[in-house]
C-alpha cells in the first residue's frame, strides 16, 4: 500500500476508523513488500479489529465494577482441597449459561473464595463481550434507598439492574431483606427471569434462603424465579484468606 493522502486519512478518522488507519500506517514496507493488496488489507483489518476488541473488553471490565478485576478462572487453585469440580468451572467459563438464561450460585463458608469466583466468571463474560455488572447486596440496598428519593429513581434502578446480561450479586442474603427492598428484589428477579443470567455469591445454603427472605409469599416468588434454572457450586470451607495470609507471613 502506498502512503495515504491527508484527505483519505481525515475521512477514515471521521468514520471512527482511526484504528484501521493506524494499522495501515504501522505496516512495515519492507516486510510486506511481497504481499498482495488484499493480503495487506486483511492484515490491517485483523490488527484494527484486535485493537477494537481489546478496547471494548477493557471498557466492559472497567464498567463491571469488579471487586477483583484481576480474577481469572484459570488461576483458581487448590481445587481438590476446596471440593471444586474442574469440569464445572470449565463449563462455566464458556458462559453458555448466559445464552441459556441460567443462574449460578457460589455457596460456601466465609473466605472460601466465592467473591473471587464471581468476579472471575464476570471477567470471563466481559472477555466474551457480555455486558456484566458486580454489586454487593448491602450496596444494592443502599442504592435502592437512594433511588426511592429521586424522581423516577425506582424505575431507572430496575431498568439498570434488569438489563445486565450477567449480574453478580455478592454477599447475597447477608442481611435478610425487608419491606420495600424485599419487594424490589421480587420485581428485579421477575424482570431478569428468562432473559438474563444472575450469579449469586452467598454463605447460605438453598435450604436457608426461604427463611432469610421472610418465609412469606415474597420468599416463595423470589425463589421460584431463581432455583429452577440454577447451577449450584459449593465452594467448601477451605479459607483462602487464611491461606493467603499464611503465604505472606
N, C-alpha and C positions, 0 to 999 in steps of 0.2 A: 504494500500500500504506500502510495506517495503521501507526502505531508499534506494534511488538510488545510484549506484556506480558512481565514478568520471567520467568514460568514457561515461556513459549514459548522465550525465549532460553536458559534453563537446559537445556531439552530438546535444543535444537539443539547446544549445546556438549557435552552428554553423549553425543550421537550423533557427535561429532567433525565436526560441520558448522559449525565456527566461521567458516570462510572464507565459507560461504554467508550466515551471519548478518552478517558484516562487509560483504558485497556488498550485502545488502538495506539495511542502515543507511546505507551510503555513497551511496545513490541520492538525487539532488537532487529534492526535491519539486516545485519549480517546473518544471524541465526535463522531468520525467517525468509531469507532470500530465495530458497528453493521451493517455498510453499506457494500454492495457487491462491488466488484472491479468496475463493470460498473457504480454504483451509485457514487462512489468516483471519477471516471474518468469524469463523466458528470459534477459534481460539479466543478472539476478543470478546465474543458474546459469552463464552464459558467463564472467562475471567470476570466480566462485569456482573454476570448472574451470581457467581460465588460471592462477590463483594456485596451485592444487593441482599442475598440471603443472610450473610453474616451480620449485616447491619440490622436486618429485620429481627433476627433471633436475639441479638443483643438488646434491642428495644423491648421485645417481649419479656425477656428475663428481668430487665430493669423495672418494667411496669408491673410485673407479677408481685413485687414486694416480698421476695422470699426471705425468710429468716436466715436460711443458709444458702446463699446464692451460688456457692461452690459445691454444693451437694451433688453427688454423682452415684447413680445406681451401680456403676461398675466398680466403685471403690467401697462398697458395703462389705465389711469384714466380719469374721467370726460367725459365719452363717450357721455352722453346725452347733456351736455353743449357744447361740441365741434361738435355735429351733426354726430358723428361717428357711424356706424352701427356695432353692436356687431357681428351679423351673418356674415357680410362681413369679418371682421377680423378673425373670427373663420375659415371661409372657406380658407382664405389666409394662415393661419397657417399650413394647411395641405400640402402646397406647391404643390398641384396638378397642379397649373397653370404652374409650371416649366416643368412638363412632357407634358403639352399640348402646350408648347411654346407660352404662352400668356405673355403679358406685364402687368405692374401695374403702375399707375400714382397716386402719392400722391400730391394733389394740394391744396394750401391754403395760407393764409397770413403769413407774417414773424412771426416766433415764435410759429406757430400753431402745431409744433411737427412733421413736415414732415421728417426731418433728423432722428429723433428718430425712427419713424415708419419704415423708410427704413432700418435702422440698425437692428431693432428688427426682421424684416422679413428676412434679410440676415442671422442673427444669427440662426433663426429658420431653415433656409435652411442648415446651417452648421450642426445643430443637426441631420439632416436627411442625412448627408454625401453628401451634394450637394456642388460642388465647386463654391465658391461665391467670389465676389470682390466688394469693395466700392470705389468710387472715386468722388471727387468734379469736376464739369465741368471746373473750372479755372485750376485745377491741371492737368486734362486730356489734356487741350490745351497746357499747358507748357510742359508736357511730349511729346506731339506730335512734338512741335517745336524742342525739343532736339533730337528726333528720326530722324528728317529731316536731321540733320547734321552728322549722323552716317552711315557707310556702311550697307546697308540692314536694316537700322533702321526703315523705314516706314513699311516694310513687317513684321518685328518682332513685332512692335507695334500692327499692325492689327491682327496678329496671336494671340498675347497675349489677347487682349481685345475681340476678336471674339470668343474665346474658353471657356470663363467662362459660366457655366451653368446658373448662375444668375449674372447679372451685375447691381449694383445700381449706378445710376448717380445722384448725389445730385447737387442742385443749377442749374438744367437744364435750359438753356437759360437765365441765369442771365445776361450774356453779349451776344449780338447777334453774332453768329459765322460768320466769313467771310473768303473769299479766300480759301486757302489750307485746313484750318481747317474745313470749311463747306463741302468741297469735301470729306474730310476724314470721316466726320460723315455719309455721304451718303454711302460710302464704308463699314463702320463699321456696319451700320444698315442693309445693304444688306447681309453681312456675318452672322449676328445674326438672321435675319428673318427666321422663320420657323424651327429653330434648337436650340434656346436658349430662355431665358426669360430676359427681361430688366425692371428694376424698375426705374422710373423717379420721382424725388422729385423737385417740382417747384412751384413758386408763380403764374405762368401764366396759365390761362385757355386755353383750346384747341383752342378757337377762336382767341387767340393771337399768337399762335405758328407760323402760316404761315408767318406773318409779321416779327417776330423776326428771322425767318430762311431766310429772304431775299426776300420773296414773289416771287421767281422765280422757275425755273424748279427743282432746288435742293430742295427747300422747298416742292414742290409737291411730289417729290420722297421720301424724308425722312419721311414725314407724312404718305404717303401711306404704308410705311413699319412698321408703329407704331400703328396708330389709329384704325385699323380694328380688331385687336385681343387684345384689351387692357381693363383691369379692372380699372375704374376711381374711385378714393376715394377722396372726398373733406374733407380736414382737418379743414375747417372753419376759423374763425377769432379770436378764443379764444387764447390769448397769454400765452403760457405755461411758457415762460421765465419770464414774469412778475409775474405769479403765484408763480413760484419757488423763485424768489427774495423776494416777499412779505412774503413767508413762512419762509425765513431765517432771516428776519428782526425782 
